[in-house]
Amino acid sequence: MASPAPNPDDVVCALPSQVIALGEALAHVARGARKAMTQRVRSSGHEFATLEDLSLHMGVIQQALTHLSPRIDGLMTDVIHNEGAGPVDAGRSAGRLEQVLSEFVDGYLDAKASHAGTEASEARSLILGVYRHHIREICQWLEDLVEVIANPSSAIQKRGIAAAANVDLTVALNMTSPPEMAKLDALAKSLLPPAETCIEPSPRFEPRETSGPGILGTIGALAFGIGVTKAVFGRNHG
């Protein structure tokens, strides 16, 4: 079952029912993340420690970014390109994407609930900016996608696409490097001890079996290595 949406030229765009259901589910996800960003948080009593907490939160962000791409792929394979999908499938797929957004939001609220002394104030402010940047980019993409699903005729008209039996509309998610990354990089470099200095692991972190590139390597990977672009869905136009 498809839902027609007339445009000014009396051309009707027919959307698969599972895509319409997905649009409704994703609208809820975007609203929830936007609302969570504005909520007030009670102090956790934790004092933000610059290097330890930057390492912790950059790990959270990197993990969430790693989870993002397969969740977007899931929207395509499980719902958009799956003619047998229904509202339940759309809700589940949107819910899995919502879990990734929650990784960002929970990390943001955790950092926001911490207390920062004078020396750690800049680091805490910068990491909060990184969280906000990624959450807002994802939410804006979701809202753009929801808008196109709600009114494909308008999207076709705005893009100057000629009427045809089948029209593809692409809503791309481009994850950009937060502007705070350069300052974080410089700050971490100024605080890191010499390479030969041994630092005891913090009790807040789980031990890892393999050694990673450290905080500067993580920041560099995020700053220069992350670029998620997905063509989201096709549109029937008749």
Disulfide bonds with the S-S distance in Angstrom:
none
